[in-house]
Amino acid sequence: MENATQYFVVDYDIPVEPNSQRMKFYRALWRVLEEHQVPETERSTASVFISGSQPVAEAIHNLASRYGHSNLYQAVKVEEAPAWANTKPLFIEP
């Protein structure tokens, strides 16, 4: 695919209870990010992390899997919509 960039997406869900486990996860997450020298600008929120680095994404996925549930996806960012893409908005009526 022309004009495409590869990314890795980690979608994780860490249970709210017990809160101590959640806090341990976030402390460990910060350590992983520091170890891999991930700049602040590349960090994501809302239980989703997007990275251009497979080792970073795998490290976060493995960590999140130890504390909760995690999915690791390989994604392609398309700079321009392909010709076959429908550019009209989709509205679903009730």
N, C-alpha and C positions, 0 to 999 in steps of 0.2 A: 504494500500500500504506500503510495507516494505521500510525502509530507506528513508522515506519521512518527510519533515518538512513543516509545514503550515505557510504561509505568507499572509499578506493583502496588496494589491496593490491599491494605489490611483492614478488615472490618471486624471489630471485636466487641464483645459484650462481657463486662465484668460485673458479677452480682453486687448489688448495693450492700447486702448483708452477708457476712459480717464486715463492717466498715474497716476493721483493721486489715483485712485481706486486700481490700480495694486500695487502701493507702499504701500497703506494701507493693502492690502492682505498680502504682504510679511512681513510687520512689525507684523501683527497679527499672521502669520505663525510662526515667530521666538518666539513669546510669547507662543504659543501652545507647541512648541518643548521644550522650557525651562520649562514650567509647568509640562510637562510629563517627564522631565529629559532625553531627547533623546540625546545620545552622538553624537558628530560631525560625527563620522564614520558611523552612521546609517542614515544620511540624504542623500536624493537623489536629483538629479537635473533633468532638462529637463522635467519639469511638471509631473514627476512620483515620487511617494514616496512608498517605500517598507518597511514594518515593520512586525515584528513578534508579535506585540501587536495590538489586535483588538481595544481597546479603543483609542490608538494613531491614528490609521488609520481612525476610525470613526470621531474623532475630526477634523482631517485634511480634510476629505471628507465634513463634515458639514460646515467648514469654507470656503472651496473652492466653495461650492454650493451657498454660499451667495454672492460671488464676480464674479462667472462665472459658468462654467459647470464642473461637476466632476462625475467620475465613481469609485465605490469601488468594488474590486474583491477579492475573496478568492482564493489563489493559493497554490499549493503544489510543493515544490522543490523536484525533484527526484534525489537522489544522484547518482544512477546508472541507465542507460537506461534500461527499461524493455525489456525482451526477444522479445516482439512483435514489438519493435521499429525498424524502418528502419534506419540503421546507414550510409547508403550511401548518399552522398550529392545529393540534388535535383537541377537539372539544367533545366531551361525552355528556350527552343530555340524560337527565334522570328518566 
